[in-house]
Amino acid sequence: MAYQTLLVEKKGGIALVTFNRPDKLNTLNTRLFLDLRDLMAEFRYDLETRVIIFTGAGRAFSGGFDFRMEALKEHASQKELPNERVWQLFSHDLMTAIENLEQITIAAVNGPCMGGGLCIAMNCDFRIAADNAKLGVPEINLGIFLSWGATPRLVALLGPAKAKELIMTGDPVNAQEASRIGMVNKVVPLEQLLSAAQELASKLLTRGPLALRIAKKQVNAASVARMSDLYLFESELWERNQISPDMDEGIKAAMEKRPPRYVTEAGIPKFDITT
């Protein structure tokens, strides 16, 4: 199957999937979400591919959700489903599908890996980063909370204290720091990134396929607890975030390259208590 935003190469039991929006830093728009959804369905019935490598075209793995105005309008035009269903399709359903693939997955992080891009990388079984990579969750800078089921996954990887630091400050970490805190498995020079991912993939092909699949399911089940609870209420939290003025102000400020002027505190209008 041909995809508009993905390049897919399969050879010898290994598939290389490349996000192909290099001029937009491989940010996630509606078309890329839908292409990934269809690709995940294709892989479910692919008995020949045993390892999948995800990477990005150009200089980024993925800049995350596309918050440009035209992309936001594109998302808003998806009227065939209620907002909650759209959010589940573009978040939990897709991320869970990536996480639960029968194949072993490797994220070859070739540059910036932010927000939704980091969500995809975290749902892979292994992460290898180029030495120029930066990883982070900048949503808080737009007045948005980290969603798509990423919070428990980040906590499982890093522990609550470090996860809170990344989520609440929005500050990214470089590849070396990501390796130190356990966010990535390995750091290599950029020019060696794909060969390192291919080397790991080839090693995994020599291991027992059924044992690998069972091991993956066991570790996933042990590391991310109570995900079903988050699945139920996170879309409601997202809708609440959307109707507050903070999200609009955060995105508008980023587009206008100025500091945001938030007007709410915990969903309640701010009052000046000094007068």
Legacy VTK file of the C-alpha trace (Angstrom):
# vtk DataFile Version 3.0
C-alpha trace
ASCII
DATASET POLYDATA
POINTS 275 float
0.000 0.000 0.000
1.228 3.512 -0.843
1.155 6.183 1.857
1.221 9.955 1.388
3.308 10.765 4.470
5.258 7.550 5.075
8.011 5.700 3.258
7.945 1.944 3.930
10.754 -0.412 2.928
10.626 -4.115 3.788
13.564 -6.489 3.421
14.580 -9.711 5.129
12.108 -9.532 8.003
12.880 -5.867 8.782
10.684 -2.884 7.844
12.010 0.675 7.766
9.224 3.240 8.248
10.191 6.859 7.579
7.988 9.809 8.491
8.072 11.809 5.274
7.164 15.436 5.976
10.718 16.799 6.194
9.729 20.378 5.348
7.420 20.357 8.413
9.887 18.521 10.702
7.653 15.433 10.345
5.011 16.990 12.567
1.842 14.962 13.006
-1.105 16.156 10.951
-4.344 14.365 10.144
-2.935 12.646 7.056
0.058 11.266 8.936
-2.196 9.986 11.720
-4.422 8.229 9.201
-1.450 6.790 7.309
-0.007 5.431 10.570
-3.370 3.955 11.516
-3.581 2.126 8.183
0.036 0.984 8.421
-0.528 -0.464 11.902
-3.457 -2.454 10.511
-1.243 -3.670 7.663
1.445 -4.830 10.088
-1.090 -6.777 12.160
-1.493 -9.159 9.217
2.151 -9.110 8.135
3.658 -12.440 9.160
6.987 -11.868 7.412
8.068 -8.629 9.101
9.469 -9.264 12.578
11.203 -5.963 13.376
10.111 -2.406 12.500
12.429 0.620 12.565
10.812 4.074 12.746
12.777 7.175 11.746
12.240 10.598 10.200
13.146 12.099 6.846
15.369 15.171 6.933
16.690 16.608 10.170
13.955 15.564 12.638
12.377 12.394 13.951
9.134 14.307 14.601
8.382 17.761 15.943
5.162 16.436 17.493
1.597 17.525 16.855
1.292 20.093 14.053
0.022 23.250 15.761
0.207 25.429 12.643
-3.111 27.133 11.954
-3.812 25.234 8.733
-3.199 21.914 10.511
-5.502 22.890 13.381
-8.225 23.748 10.866
-7.640 20.383 9.197
-8.129 18.568 12.501
-11.210 20.647 13.296
-12.761 19.680 9.945
-13.051 16.033 11.012
-16.797 16.350 11.658
-17.769 12.754 10.973
-16.897 11.738 14.546
-17.599 13.399 17.897
-14.607 15.215 19.391
-13.974 12.478 21.953
-13.898 9.791 19.241
-11.547 11.853 17.081
-9.211 12.340 20.030
-9.209 8.619 20.814
-8.467 7.800 17.175
-5.615 10.327 17.028
-4.149 9.369 20.387
-4.872 6.293 22.469
-5.985 4.002 19.664
-2.956 4.778 17.502
-0.399 4.828 20.327
-1.746 1.582 21.782
-1.633 -0.005 18.322
2.048 0.929 17.998
2.818 -0.313 21.505
1.029 -3.627 20.984
2.387 -4.515 17.553
3.389 -8.164 17.328
6.650 -7.018 15.762
9.548 -5.663 17.805
9.907 -1.913 17.219
12.925 0.402 17.247
12.827 4.203 17.135
15.892 5.568 15.338
15.764 9.139 16.629
17.609 11.216 14.048
16.980 14.711 15.445
14.295 16.620 17.376
11.766 14.248 18.931
9.064 16.267 20.642
5.598 15.835 22.072
3.643 13.421 19.914
6.876 12.340 18.239
8.239 11.337 21.630
4.975 9.496 22.318
5.602 7.367 19.234
9.220 6.751 20.246
8.196 5.797 23.790
5.744 3.247 22.415
8.591 1.530 20.592
10.432 -1.293 22.335
13.867 0.288 21.821
15.111 3.825 21.215
18.474 4.600 19.607
19.294 8.297 19.382
21.690 10.185 17.164
24.126 12.357 19.089
22.389 15.493 17.797
18.912 14.446 18.994
16.802 16.409 21.461
13.815 14.886 23.206
11.091 16.650 25.151
7.444 17.421 25.800
6.931 21.149 25.162
3.116 21.096 25.404
3.099 23.011 28.703
4.528 26.016 26.834
1.294 26.132 24.810
-0.992 25.802 27.821
-1.603 22.130 27.047
-1.043 19.034 29.182
0.819 15.957 27.970
-1.756 13.496 26.651
-2.047 10.516 24.297
-1.355 8.167 27.213
2.210 9.484 27.312
2.272 10.420 31.001
2.253 6.888 32.475
4.693 5.744 29.810
7.084 8.559 30.655
6.709 7.807 34.371
7.409 4.127 33.675
10.593 5.059 31.789
11.958 7.782 34.064
10.176 7.667 37.412
7.732 10.331 38.650
10.254 13.028 39.656
12.069 13.199 36.309
8.812 12.806 34.379
7.341 15.781 36.241
10.454 17.833 35.483
10.180 17.238 31.740
6.400 17.642 31.596
6.086 20.698 33.855
9.057 22.690 32.559
8.775 21.738 28.901
12.578 21.738 28.712
14.077 19.198 26.271
17.066 16.993 27.013
19.923 16.179 24.655
20.746 12.650 23.564
23.440 12.137 26.191
21.128 13.169 29.036
18.330 11.059 27.562
20.645 8.060 27.705
21.704 8.827 31.270
18.127 8.970 32.565
16.988 5.902 30.627
14.880 7.586 27.967
16.935 6.011 25.169
18.891 2.768 25.046
21.889 4.007 23.126
23.460 7.105 21.531
25.477 6.909 18.317
26.828 9.422 15.781
24.142 10.517 13.327
25.868 8.864 10.385
25.801 5.530 12.231
22.187 5.714 13.401
20.445 3.546 10.817
23.253 0.999 10.760
23.031 0.730 14.571
19.267 0.220 14.331
19.725 -2.359 11.582
22.356 -4.152 13.665
19.985 -4.414 16.618
17.157 -5.528 14.320
19.363 -8.234 12.805
20.337 -9.458 16.275
16.680 -9.689 17.272
15.949 -11.763 14.162
18.245 -14.479 15.558
16.193 -14.786 18.747
13.163 -17.018 19.165
10.226 -15.148 17.596
7.560 -16.485 19.937
9.698 -15.895 23.022
10.346 -12.295 21.888
6.626 -11.619 21.420
5.791 -13.078 24.829
8.593 -11.125 26.502
7.324 -7.906 24.919
3.789 -8.521 26.193
5.057 -9.336 29.695
7.198 -6.214 29.983
4.459 -3.978 28.586
1.939 -5.381 31.035
4.312 -4.923 33.961
5.529 -1.408 33.155
2.361 0.582 32.398
-0.330 0.009 35.005
-3.894 1.345 34.978
-3.669 2.550 31.369
-7.335 1.641 30.915
-8.327 4.235 33.529
-6.419 6.946 31.683
-7.991 5.871 28.392
-11.431 6.562 29.817
-10.916 10.045 31.229
-8.020 11.628 29.310
-10.202 12.607 26.351
-12.511 14.448 28.777
-9.534 16.290 30.258
-8.465 17.249 26.743
-11.907 18.668 25.974
-11.755 20.717 29.183
-8.322 22.002 28.174
-9.679 22.933 24.733
-12.539 25.071 26.053
-10.305 27.035 28.425
-8.738 30.206 26.962
-5.275 28.987 27.967
-4.880 26.651 24.998
-5.867 29.303 22.450
-3.587 31.852 24.106
-0.650 29.445 24.307
-0.856 28.529 20.620
-1.459 32.145 19.535
1.504 33.369 21.586
3.773 30.729 20.073
2.736 31.741 16.565
3.293 35.408 17.376
6.613 34.605 19.104
5.707 36.331 22.378
5.199 35.224 25.992
1.687 33.883 26.658
-0.739 35.824 28.852
-2.767 33.140 30.597
-6.030 34.234 32.227
-7.094 31.153 34.169
-5.851 29.289 37.191
-7.087 25.711 37.493
-9.947 26.602 35.140
-10.992 29.637 37.210
-10.514 33.240 36.005
-7.647 34.992 37.751
-8.373 37.834 40.150
-5.964 40.450 41.415
-5.904 39.916 45.180
-3.402 42.722 45.798
-5.992 45.471 45.433
LINES 1 276
275 0 1 2 3 4 5 6 7 8 9 10 11 12 13 14 15 16 17 18 19 20 21 22 23 24 25 26 27 28 29 30 31 32 33 34 35 36 37 38 39 40 41 42 43 44 45 46 47 48 49 50 51 52 53 54 55 56 57 58 59 60 61 62 63 64 65 66 67 68 69 70 71 72 73 74 75 76 77 78 79 80 81 82 83 84 85 86 87 88 89 90 91 92 93 94 95 96 97 98 99 100 101 102 103 104 105 106 107 108 109 110 111 112 113 114 115 116 117 118 119 120 121 122 123 124 125 126 127 128 129 130 131 132 133 134 135 136 137 138 139 140 141 142 143 144 145 146 147 148 149 150 151 152 153 154 155 156 157 158 159 160 161 162 163 164 165 166 167 168 169 170 171 172 173 174 175 176 177 178 179 180 181 182 183 184 185 186 187 188 189 190 191 192 193 194 195 196 197 198 199 200 201 202 203 204 205 206 207 208 209 210 211 212 213 214 215 216 217 218 219 220 221 222 223 224 225 226 227 228 229 230 231 232 233 234 235 236 237 238 239 240 241 242 243 244 245 246 247 248 249 250 251 252 253 254 255 256 257 258 259 260 261 262 263 264 265 266 267 268 269 270 271 272 273 274
